[in-house]
């Protein structure tokens, strides 16, 4: 499965990493904001 998830702030994503169990993805944007996503549900926390 492939999905495109935008940074909620609209700022360009500069880094992203999966949790050790691959259940979550965290992204960091150029404006310093971060987003935490549940990979299975695609829910933003």
C-alpha beads as a LAMMPS data file, in Angstrom:
LAMMPS data file: protein, C-alpha beads

45 atoms
44 bonds

1 atom types
1 bond types

-500.0 500.0 xlo xhi
-500.0 500.0 ylo yhi
-500.0 500.0 zlo zhi

Masses

1 110.0

Atoms # bond

1 1 1 0.000 0.000 0.000
2 1 1 1.178 3.484 -0.821
3 1 1 -0.228 6.675 0.645
4 1 1 0.682 10.323 0.426
5 1 1 0.259 12.088 3.743
6 1 1 0.707 15.834 3.824
7 1 1 2.126 17.718 6.768
8 1 1 -0.848 19.316 8.568
9 1 1 0.962 22.664 8.712
10 1 1 1.428 22.683 4.933
11 1 1 5.182 23.171 5.374
12 1 1 7.545 20.893 3.390
13 1 1 8.469 17.648 5.161
14 1 1 12.195 17.450 5.927
15 1 1 12.431 14.142 7.794
16 1 1 10.284 11.113 8.575
17 1 1 10.899 7.957 10.594
18 1 1 8.981 4.804 11.456
19 1 1 8.605 3.559 15.024
20 1 1 10.559 0.354 15.823
21 1 1 7.389 -1.733 15.367
22 1 1 6.446 0.156 12.152
23 1 1 3.045 1.028 13.621
24 1 1 3.672 4.793 13.563
25 1 1 5.311 7.332 11.310
26 1 1 6.546 10.667 12.601
27 1 1 7.359 13.521 10.250
28 1 1 9.122 16.806 10.846
29 1 1 8.551 19.874 8.702
30 1 1 10.661 22.867 7.744
31 1 1 8.648 25.099 10.092
32 1 1 9.536 22.914 13.105
33 1 1 6.149 21.197 13.367
34 1 1 5.866 17.440 13.805
35 1 1 3.098 14.983 12.969
36 1 1 2.511 11.465 14.290
37 1 1 0.549 9.056 12.100
38 1 1 -0.860 5.604 12.813
39 1 1 0.267 3.643 9.752
40 1 1 -2.651 1.193 9.761
41 1 1 -5.520 3.633 10.274
42 1 1 -3.758 6.683 8.747
43 1 1 -5.016 8.619 11.782
44 1 1 -3.147 11.769 12.736
45 1 1 -2.411 12.289 16.447

Bonds

1 1 1 2
2 1 2 3
3 1 3 4
4 1 4 5
5 1 5 6
6 1 6 7
7 1 7 8
8 1 8 9
9 1 9 10
10 1 10 11
11 1 11 12
12 1 12 13
13 1 13 14
14 1 14 15
15 1 15 16
16 1 16 17
17 1 17 18
18 1 18 19
19 1 19 20
20 1 20 21
21 1 21 22
22 1 22 23
23 1 23 24
24 1 24 25
25 1 25 26
26 1 26 27
27 1 27 28
28 1 28 29
29 1 29 30
30 1 30 31
31 1 31 32
32 1 32 33
33 1 33 34
34 1 34 35
35 1 35 36
36 1 36 37
37 1 37 38
38 1 38 39
39 1 39 40
40 1 40 41
41 1 41 42
42 1 42 43
43 1 43 44
44 1 44 45
